Amino acid sequence: MVDVSVSVCVAVILLVSAGCTSALDFVGLWSLWPLDAGSCALLLPCTALLLLLVLLLWTRHRGSQGSGGASRKRACVLVLGDIGRSPRMQYHAASLARHGYSVSFVGHLGTRPHQDITGNEKIKIVPLAEAKGLTGVCPPVLRYVTKVILQSMQLLWLLLRMKPHTHFLLQNPPGLPSIAIVWLVCTLQGSRFIIDWHNYGYSILALSHGRRHPIVQLAKWYEKLFGRLSNDNLCVTNAMRDDLSRNWAIKATMLYDRPPAVFREASMEQRHSLFVKMSQIYVPFQHPSSSSDGDRVERTAFTERDPSTDRVAPVVGRPALLLSSTSWTEDEDFSVLLKALDAYEGFVKSGALLPSLLCIITGKGPQKEHYQQLINEMHFEHVQICTPWLEAEDYPVLLGSADLGVCLHKSSSGLDLPMKVVDMFGCCLPVCATAPCLNMPSAPYSLHELVKHDNNGLVFQDSEELAEQLKDLLWNFPQPQGRLIRFRNTLRESQQQRWDESWDQTVLPLLAKGNGVQKHPKEN
């Protein structure tokens, strides 16, 4: 069995190298990177090094596998990204631990994960350093290729050094090179391989390179080929499940994102405690008279505590709290929200019965500095914008305290759903969400699976429509009337399923299957 597995491993690496080389030639990447004989030889030592690495690590694990193999309940949850910013994979890890699995949670350490992860003795976070390609003066393609090679070697080394696992659960995207590497490890260890499809990686690459770019075509080829090697697949929408089956010959089980129990409407006491904490850091949360108050009333811009009764109540004339969360990436155009807020300012100045507005935009990401500069250049009298970073434990409370949510996520494929809206709905927070797909206008439209227009929220197309929706929903605020309160009541009455219940019904049956590899139907 050992010799067969080693042979399989060696053959796979050689085939992957040959396949990638032929794919690069097929999509025309070599034309972007003219190679001489010395450059072409770069692939040979890399392949040889990978072979040597696998053989050495197989020798290391031969004894442990021969003495009983993987524990009956050991799972590896892997995301080739920031663990703290991967909530769905955190939920997977917590659910596995809840059912008695020892979980190795592999990913980059950036944002601190939720305390349910860091404080769980059955979950071990295994840090994965971010690999970088060649720097300096070299073609972008060469930097990308070397980064993928380094990631492959690093990930293979890390996974084979760990104790064998019965199950590997991988987030895709990003899936290059993790899909092939995890499948290889599963083949060696006899583990079951599950891919959780959040979107398509190639469609995200297409946002910056265009759908016809050779890199995008290569990523699609890789994702389609290696995605079929998994034993089981999960996906986030019915539309994605149908697309995987129809165009990729991959059978997937749909597991909607569901909010965990921590996402719920916040009590007045919880709101006040959070607002007091925020007011110590961010000026917009401070009450205008808090610094000159002589009666020692604990006030924020939204709540106040009566010192005689210790009761918390809303501040009279408080602003409305608008909330949006983002990763500050290309799939969210926040200029749409800024233009809508500028129009809202005009409505208030013209005498409309609208409240002042505090817009909170949470999150971290590459475009935050760009939008922060635009925000700093805007001068409003009735609108304030705050861009805090919240601890994982504070974020659900803020959602549960807000009056209205805004989602600017535009799907790169048209097949995924914004998880931020799932969390907002868990807190019974009505949402205005943007609809269009970014670069695939003919793709199936999946947002309606979550946001029911004029039932639990509204869908908008541009900044003008969003501004009108804000005006309509916040008219005569905070009187409990109109569509805003109707949407909130609809969410309260829906009694939507929570993550634990949905996961137990959907994922547990997959884990109970044997370790035999299930073949997917071949593509016609």
N, C-alpha and C positions, 0 to 999 in steps of 0.2 A: 504493500500500500504506500509506503514511504517513497519507493522508487517511482511509482506511478505518479504520485503527487508532485514530486520534484520534476519529473518529465513534463507534466502538464504546465507547471510554473515556467519552466524554461521555454517551452513552446509558445506559451501565451505572450511572454515578453518579446520574443522574436517576431511573433505575428503582429503584436501591437506596434513595434518599431517599423516593421515593413508596411503595415497598414497606414500608419501615420505618414510615412514617407510617400506612399502612393497617393494618399489623400491630398497631401500638400501639393504634389505634382498635378493631381486632377483639378484642384480648384485654382491652380495657377500661382500659389504662393512663391514658388521658386523664382518666378519672374520679378517678384518684389525684393528678393534677396539673392542676387547673383552669387553663386557658390563656386569656388575653385576646389581643387582636389583636397586641399588641406581643410577647408571648411566642411566639406562633405564628410571627412573622416571624423568630425566631431561626434557624429551619431554612434560610431563604433565603440569608443571608450565609454560612452554613456550607457550603451546597451550592455557592454561587458561588466561595468560597475554594478548595474542593476542585477545581473545574473549572479555575480559574486555576493552581493548583499543578500539576495534571497537564499542562496545556498548556505551562507553562514548562519543566517537566522533560522533556517530550517533545522540545521544541526543543533542550534540552541534549544529549539522547541521539541525536538524529537523525543526526548525523555519525558517531558510533561504530557505529550499526547499519548505516548505509549503507556503511561500509568493511569489512564482513565479519561483523558481528553478534557473537553470543556466542561465546566460546571453546568449543572442542569438548568440553572437560572442565572446566566450572566449575559448582559446585553450591552452593546456599544452604541451610543447615540452620537452621530458625527455630523458636524456642520463646518464647512470650510469658510467660516466667517466668525464674527463676534458672537460668543455664546450669549452674552447679556442682551443682545439685540435680536435674538432668535427665540421669541416667546413660544411659538408652537413646539419647537424642539425641547424647550424647557418643560412644557406640559407633558410631552412624551416621556421625558426622563422621570418626572415626578410620578406619572402613572405606572411606569415600569417598576419603580421602587415601591409603590403602594401595593403592587402584586407580588412582592417578594424577590424581585430581580436585583442583583448587584449590578449597578450601572456605571460604566465608564463614559463620561461625557467629554468628547474630544472636540476642541475648537480653539479659536483665538481668544485670548484674555484681553478684553478692552473694557466694556461696561460691566459693572458688577451684576451678576445674575440675581434673581429673586431669592429671598431668604429660604424659601421652600426647597431650593436647590443647594445653596451653600450650607444650610443647616441640616441636611439630610445625610445621615451616616451611611446610607446605602448608595449614595451617589458620590463618585469620585471624579472631580474635574481634572482632565488630562490636558494641559496646555499644549497648543500647537503654534510654534513660532511662524510668523509671516515670512514666507520665502520671497525673495526678490531676484529678478533676473539680472543680466549684465547691465551695468550703469555706464555712463559716459557716452562717448560718441560711437553709437552703433545703431543699426536699423531697428525700428520699433518691433518688427517681426522677430528679430533675433532676441530682443529682450523678452518678448512674450514666450518664445520657445524655450529659452533657458529657464524662465520662471516655472513653466510647467514641468520641465525635467527635474528641477530642484524640489518642487512640491511633491512630485511622484516619489522621489527617493526618500524624502523626509517622512511622508505619510506611510510608506511601506515599512520603513524602519520602525516607526513608532507603533504601528498596529501589530507587527509581528513580535515586538518586544513585550507586549502586554500578554496577560493570560488569555488563553483561547475563550471565545464567547460563543454562546449558542445562537445569538441573533445580532445582526448589524442593522441599524436603522439610519439611513443616510438622507439628509436634506438635499434636494435638487430644485433650483440652482443654489449655489454653484456646483456643477458636477464634473468639471474638467480640472484635474485628472482623477477626482476622487471616485467616480463610478467604477472605472476599470480597476483601480487599486483595491477598493473594498471587495469587488467581486473576486479578484485574485486571492486575497486573504481568506475570503469565505471558502473558496475552492480548496485551499490548503488545509483549512481547519475544519471543514465540514459544517460550517455555520450557515444559518439561513439569512438571506440578503433581502432587505426590504427598502425600497426607495419611496420617499415621501415627496411627491411632485407638487411644488408650490407654484411653479411657472415653468417656462422654458428658458434655459440659459441663453440660447442663440438669439431669442427675441429681445433679450435685454442688451446683448452686444449690438444688435441692430439699431438701437437708439442712438449710438454714437458713431457707428460705422456704415449704416445703411444695410438693407437686407441682402444686397448682392455682393457685398464685400467678401473676399476669399476667407477671411477669418471667421465671418458669420457662417458661411457655407460649411467650413470645416467643423465648427462647433455643432452645427445641426447634424452633420453626418455622424460625428462622435456620439452625440447625445442619443440619436436614434438607434445606432448600432449597439452601444454598450448598455443602454437603458433596458434592452430586452433580456439581459443576462440576469436580472434579479429574479428571486423566487416569488415575491409578492410586491405589489405597488399600492400606494395610497395617493389620493389626489384631493384637491380642495373644492372642486365644483363638479356638478354633473356635466357641464360643457367640456371641461378638461378630460373627464373620464371618457366621454364619447369621442373626443378628438384623439386621445391616446389609442383607443381601440380602432378607430377608423383609419387613421393616417400613420400610426406607429406600430400597429399590431401588438399593443401592450394592453393587457387586461388589468384594470386598476379598481380598487375599492374606494368609493367616495367617502371621505371623512371631513365634514364641514369644520371649519374653525368654530369653536364654541368658547364662550367666556368661562373661565373658572369661577368658583363661588366668590372669590375676592372682589370681582367686578359687580357691584350693586349700588343702588342709590345710597348716598352717604347721609347719615343722621346730622342734625344741626350741630351736635357736639363734635362730630368728626370734621365737619366743614370748618367750624370755628378754630379748632386746634390746628388744622392745616393752614388756614388763612393767617393765623397769628404767626406760625412758623415762616410762611412765605413773606409776610410783611416785614420781618426782620432782615430780609435780603433784598426784596424787590419793592420799590417805591409804589407802584400801582396798587399793591394790596393794602397800603396804609390808608387809614381814614384821615381826611383832611384836617380834622380837629384833634387827632389823637395826641399830638405833641403839646397842645395847650389846654387839654381837658383837666379840670381840677377835681372832678368827682371820682376819679380813678376807675372809670368804666373801661373795660377791656374791649376796644373796638378795632375792627378792620374795615376795609372798604365795603365789605359785604355783611358782616355779622357783628353783634355786640353781646356782651354778657352783663346781665343785670346784677350788680353786686349784692343787692338785698335778697334776691331769690336764687341767684346762681344760674338763672335760666338764660339760654342763648336764643336770640331772635334775629331775623334779618334786619339790616339797617334800612330805615325809611329812605326812599329815593336812591337805593343802591344801583350801581350799574349792572347791566346784563353781562354774564360771563360766557364768552364764545371761546371754544377750544378746538384746536387742530393739532394733530401730532404728525411728525414727518421724519424721514431719514435724510431730508435735504438732498435728494438725488434728482436725476433728470426726468424721472417719471412723475414728478409733482411740480407743477408750475405755480409757484406762490405769487407770481405777479397777478394772477387772476384774483386771489383773495385781497391783495393790496389795492387793486383797482376798485373792487367791490366796497372795501372799507372807505375809500376816498368818496365814492358815491354816497355811502351811508352818512358820512360827515355832512355832505351837501343836503341830504334829506333833513337832518336835525336842524341845520342852520336855517332851512326854509320854513321851519315851524312844525314839522311833523311830530306826532305824539310818540316819540321814540326815546328810549333811555340812552344815557351814555353807555359806552361799550368798552369792555376790557377784553382784548383778544389775546389768548395765550397760545403760543405755538411751541410745542415741546419737541425735543429730539436733538440728535447730533448727525452731522453728515458733511459731505464735501462742499455743498453750495450754501451752507449757513452763513458764512462770512459775506458772500455776495449779497444775499437778501438782507442781512443785518445792515449793510451799508445803505441799501435802498430804504429800509425802515427808518434809519437815522436821518435821512433827508426829508422825511415826511413830517409835517407839522399839523397836528390835529388839535382841536379844542375838545371834542366830544368822544374821541376814540383814542385808546391807549393800546400799545402792542408790547407784549412781554415775551421773551424767548428763553425761558428757564430750562435747565436740565433737572429732571426730577429723579429722586430715588425710586427704585422699583416699588417700594411699599407705598409711596405717596401718589403715584400715578393713578391707581384705581380710585383713590379718594377724590382726586381732582376731577376725574371724569364723572364721578357720582355727585359732584357739587356744581357742575356746569349747567347752563341753561340751554345751550345749543352747540352741536358739533358740526365741523366742516371737514370734509374729506376731499383732497385734491389728487388722489391717486389715479393715474391713468395707466391701465394695464398695457404692458408691452405685447401681450398675446391676445388679450380679450377674454382669457380663460380663467384668470385668478380673481380673488376677491380681497379687498383691503381688510386686513385683520383689525385695524384700528376701529373700523365701523362695528365689527363684531363686539369689541370691548365696550364701545359706546352703547350699543344696544343692550349689553349685559347690565349697564348702569341706567337703563331706561332713558337714555339721552337721545332725543331726536337729532337727525343728521340731514345736512344738505351735502350731497355727493355729486362729483362730476362723473360724466358717463363715458366719453369717447375713448376708444382704443388708440394708442399712440401711432403705431406704424403698420397696423393690420386692419384697415377699415372693414374688410370683408369677413373678419373673424367672428365667431359666435359671441353674442353679447351675454355676459354672465352676471352683471351687476344686479339684474332683476331678481336673481336667486336670493339676494340679501335685502336690498332696499326696494320696498314696494312704494312707488311714487304716490304721494298724497294719502298714504296709509300709515307708514311709520317714519316717513321722511320725504324729502324732495330730491329730485335729480335735476342738475343744471348743466348747461352747455358752455356758458361763457360768464365773464365778470358782470355783465349787465343783468343777466338772469339771476345770478347769485345775489346781487345787490337788491333786486326786487323781492327775492325770497326773504332776505334778512329784514327788509322793511315790513313785509306782510306778517312774518312770524313774531316780530318783536313790537308790533304796534300796540300802544297802550300798556306796555309792560310795566309792572309785573302782574297785572290783573289776569286771573286764570281763565282765559277765554281764547277762542280762535283755534287755529290749526296746531299751534305749538303744544297746548295742553292736550289736544285730542291725540296727537302723535304720541305723547308721553303716556297717556292712558292706554293706548293700543299696545305699547311695549310692556306696560305693567301687566296687562291682561293676557299677553301672549304666553307667559310661562315657558319661555324657550328652554330647550334642553341645555344642560351644562356639560362642560368638557368631560368630566369623569364618567358620567352616564353614557355619553356618546362613545367615548373611547372604549369602555368596557363592552359595549355592544358590537363595535366595529373591529377593533384591533386585537382584542383577546382571542377571538377565533383564529386569526392568522397566526398568532404565536403558538397556538395549540397544535398546529400542523407539524408533521414530521420534518426531518431535516433533508428529505429527498428533494432534488431540484425539480421544479415544475417547468416544463417547456412551454413556451408561449407559441401560439400559432404563427406559422411563417407568413411573411408578407406576400400578398398576391402579386 
